[in-house]
Amino acid sequence: MRVLLIFLLLIPFAGNGADRLHGTWQSDHDKSMAFVKEHTVLESKQLDFLNGTLGHLQLSFEGARMRYKISDVDLVIVGKPRHLVGMDESYVYRVLGSDQDSVAVIVEKNHGRDRILHIHFVSDDVFWLYSEESDYGLRDLNFREYFRRLE
């Protein structure tokens, strides 16, 4: 009985988290790079990569779907030109929980595996999340990417 009561009390928080996320969010290059420069120690190739890619990603949350959209990006890493092919994919997500200033979601089959994102709100129109992408050597860098609401 006690477990049922706790579950029923938490349902409004899960819905509230989804409501806060609803809409389209744009990566904020300047705010993210300011955090990177103040709080991380990076190799030049990592700094070049972040400086060239931040600001391009859009995340959209509609119903139970999260859209991950990034356009093609041309950048220079340690003096060498690179071209990254963009992507536009959609994933099923659900809210695991929320509190006053954050929402935890699980995104199903995001790049081949389920991932938990812990989204931290700075305001109703700004949030940040830690980058945990190991494919580009960004894991464990204490790196935040900030996003601003577009709609």
N, C-alpha and C positions, 0 to 999 in steps of 0.2 A: 504494500500500500504506500509506504513512504517513497519507494522508487518511482511509482506512478505519479505521485504528487510532485516530486522534483522534476520529472520529465515534463509534466504539464506546465510547470512554472517556467521552464526554459524555452518552450516553444516560441513565445513572443520575441525572445532575444535572437533566435535563429532567423525569423522573418525580418526583424529589424536590420540585421546584418546585410541581408540580400537587398533590402530597400536602399541602404546607404551606398551600395555598390552600383546600383542600377545606372546605366548610361555608358558613355564613352569617355575614356581617360587617355590623355596624351602624355608620353614621357616628357619630363621637364629637363632638358639638357643642362641648363645653367645651374639649377638648384642641385641636381645630382652631381655635377662636376665639382661644385663648391664643397659638397660633403666629401667627395673622393679626395680632393686636394688637402682638406683639413684633417681627415681621419684615417687615411690609408698610406701605405708605403707600396708603391707599384714599380714594376719594371717599365722601361720606356715603351715596350711593345704593348703592355696592358693599358697604360695611360693613353697611347695612340688609339687603341681599339675602342676604349670607352668614349674618348672624345669624338671619335668618328661615328659611333653608333647610337649614343644616347640622344634622345629627342625624336627618334623615328618610330618607336613602338607605340601602337595604340592597343589598349585593352578595352573591350566592351562587354558589359554584363547585361544580358536580357533574359529574363525568365531563368531557366536552368542551363543556359549556354553562355560560355565565355568565348569571345572572339579575340584571336591573337593576330594582329596585322602589322607588318613592317614592310616598307617598300624596299626596293633594291638600294644598296648603299655603296658608294665608291669612297674609299678612304685610303690613307697612307699610313702604313705601320713600319716604323724604323726605316723610313725612306723608300719603302717599296709599295707601289700602288696595289690595292686589293679591291676586289668586287665581291660583295656579299649579295646573294640572291635573296630577295624578300620572300615573304610567305603570308598567306591569309588562311588561317585555319580556325576551326571552331571546336570547342570541347564541352562536354557536359561537366558541370560543377555543382557542388552543393555546399551549403554553409554548415560547418561543424560546430561553430559557436561564435559568440561575440561578447564584447564587453563595452564599456563606455567609449574607448578609443581604438578598438581594433576588431577585425573580423578574421576568422580562420576558415578557409575553404579547402576542399579537396577537389582537384581538377583531374578528371579521369582520362587516362591514356594521353597525357601531354608529353609529346616526344617519346612515346613508347612506354610510359609508366605513369602511374598515379602520383600526383604531387600535392603536397600540402603547402598552401601559401598563407602566410600570416601578414595581413594587410593592416598597417598602422595609420590611422587618420590624424593628420595635423589640423585639419578643419573639414567642413563638409565637402569642400571642393579640392582638397589636396590629400594624397596619401603616399606612403612609401612602403617598399618591401625590400627585403634582402635578396640580392641575386645569389642563387645557389647553383648556377649553371656551371658544371665542371668541364663541359666541352671546350670552353674558351679560357680555362685557367682562372676563373673568377671566384671559385669556391674559397671560403676562408679568408677573403680579403676585407671583411667588414665593410662591404660595399652596399649602399642603399641606392635604389632608383626611385626617384620621386615622380608622381603623376598628378596632372591637373585635369579636372572635369571639363569636358568640352560642351556637354549638353545638360 
